[in-house]
Amino acid sequence: MITEFFIFYSNIQRISPVVGQFTIDDVPSFLAGIFAFALFLLSLYAWFRRKQFSLLIVSFAFFIYSMKEMMELIPNQTDAINLIRNILDFVILVTFFIAIIIGPRIRKTKSV
């Protein structure tokens, strides 16, 4: 079973068209970047509707993630780009943590 997978994968690698440096291995990264950008737009829309600061932080994290995934498609990556991607991973985790800590604030209503 595993050997059939590797044979299938090697055949895909051999017949896959190469556009510049873009190969079939880059497709999941590209799709993840597009999906993260769509989540950025959805969370930004949710922030416009609810005005919760935590939603704005989450949308910022999705935007950073989409940019990081697009950076992986750059050919001839240097150590500086890899360092930037690792720093962006840390920033993404911190922004999600801050959004969880802040959370939605419940408005206190005056009872009569």
N, C-alpha and C positions, 0 to 999 in steps of 0.2 A: 504494500500500500504506500509506504513512504517512498520507495524507489520510483513508483509510478508518478508520484507528485514531483519528484526532482527531475524526472525525464520530461514531464509536462512543462515544468518551469523553465528548464533549459531550452526547450523548443520555443517557448514564448519569447525568451530572451533573444534567440537567434533570429526569429522572424519579425520581431518588433521593429517598427520604423524608428529611426533615430533622427530627431529634428534638432540639430545643433548638439547639445549635450543632454537633451530631454529624452529619457527612456521610460519604459513601463514601470520601473521602480519609483519614478517620481509622481506617478498618478495618485497614489494614496495621499501623499503630502499635499499635492495640489488640491485634491478634493477636500481635505481637512481644512486647508486655508480658506476655500470658498465657503464651506459650512460655517467656519468660525466667523467669517465676515457677515454671513446671513444672520447668525446669532447676535453679532454686534448690532446690526440694524434692528432686529426684533427687540433687544433689550433697551436700545436707545428709544425706540417707539414706546416701550413700556414706561420708561422714565418720563417721557413727555406726558403720558397719560396720568401717572401716579405721583410724580415729583418726589420719589424716594431716592435719597442720595446713594443708598446701597446699589440700586439698579444702575446708576451712572458709573459706579466703580466697576460693576460686573461688565458693563458694556465696554469700558476701557480695557479690561483684561481680555475680553474676546477680540478686541481690535489688535492688541499687542500679539496675541496668539496667531491671528491671521497673518500679521506681518512677519512673524517668526517663521511660519510655515512657508511663506513665499520666499524668504531668504534662503531656505534650503534648496531652492531650485536654481540658485546662482551657481554657474559652473566655476571650477577652479577655486574652491573655497580655501581661504587662508586661515591661519590660526586666529587672526583678529576677528574674522566673521564667526568662527566657532566660539570664541570667547563672548562675543556679543549675544549669540544665540543662547548660551548658558546663562548669561546675566538676565536675558529676557525671560527665561524659564523661571528664575528666581523672582523676578518682578511680577510675573503672572500669578505665582503662588501667593505672594504677599498681598496682591490686590484682592484675590478671592478670599483670603483670610480676613482682610480688613472688611470686606463686604459682609462676611458672615458675622463678624464681631459687631459691626454697626447695626446690621439687620434693619428691618422696617420698624420705624417708630410708630407706636400706637398713640393716636391723639386722645388726650384726655378731654372728655366732655363734662360740662358742668351739669350736675343733676339738681333739679329744683326741689 
